[in-house]
Amino acid sequence: MSDDVISQLNNRIGKGITHKDPIKLYTHNVDVDRINLTELDELDTDEVSYEMKAHGDSRFVKILKNQISPFDILTLKIGAKVIFVKNNPVK
């Protein structure tokens, strides 16, 4: 880490969270899924669901499905916050 990053982190020690809706980080997907479903449930908008489609070698598809998410159907609502993650195969 750079000295600037270390300085910024040190400046936050002992300070409370002032942001209305801070981003939360969890170590286990089960916790993330639980929080996401709870938050989605609180939105008063219509649900839209998308079924996962996979193509390619069935062995690799199975591995990817196990690594990404336990859900074959993604359900969203207007107003939901979404983070999109794409792995960089070069690194």
Secondary structure, DSSP 8 states (H G I E B T S, - for coil): --HHHHHHHHHHTT----SSS-----SSHHHHHHHHHHHHHH--S-EEEEE----S-HHHHHHHHHHH-S-SEEEEETT---------TT-
